[in-house]
C-alpha cells in the first residue's frame, strides 16, 4: 500500500530535481536540490508514520 501523501511529496521532489538540472545559476540549483532532499525526507517520514518502509513498501515488522 502506498501512502498518497508520500507519493505526492516524491513527485514534487522529482520535479525539483528536473528543475535543478536546468537551473541558470549554481545558487538556484543548490536551492532546488536542498528542497528535493527535504521533500524526500518528508516522504520517508510520512511512510514511517504510516508504518511503511521508505518508498511505500510495508515494513518487515508489519508483514
N, C-alpha and C positions, 0 to 999 in steps of 0.2 A: 504494500500500500504506500502510495506516495503522498507526502504532506504537501497540499496545494500551496501553502504559504512558502515553503522552502523551494518549491518548483518555480514559483514566480520570482523569488529572490535570485535564484540561479539564472533565470532568463535575463534579469537586469544586470547581473554580474557579467554574463556573456556579452551583453550589449556594450557595457563599459570597456571590455577587452577589445571589442571590434573598433570602438571609437578611439581607443588609445593607439591602435595600430595606425590610424590616420591623423593623429593629433599633429598640430602645426608647431607646437613648442614642447620642449622637454618638461617644462613645469606642468603643462596640460596633460601630457602623457603620464607623468608620475601621479598626478592627482586622480586621474581615471583608474590607474592601476591600484591605488590605495582604496578607492571606492569599491573596485571589483573584489579586492581581498576582504574588505569589511562585509560586503554582501554575501560572499561565500561563507564567512564565519557566522553571520546571522542565520543563513540557511542551515548550516550544521547544527546550530543551537536549536532552531525550530525542530529539526529532526530528532535531536536528543530529547527535547521536551515531549515530543510525541512518542517516544520510545522506539525510535528508529535509529539505525546507524547512519552516519553521514552519507548523503546521496539518496536517502529514502528507502533503503532496504531494511527489513526487520532486524533488530538487534539479536544477537545469539541468545541472550537471556530470555527473549520473548518468544522464541520458537518452541 
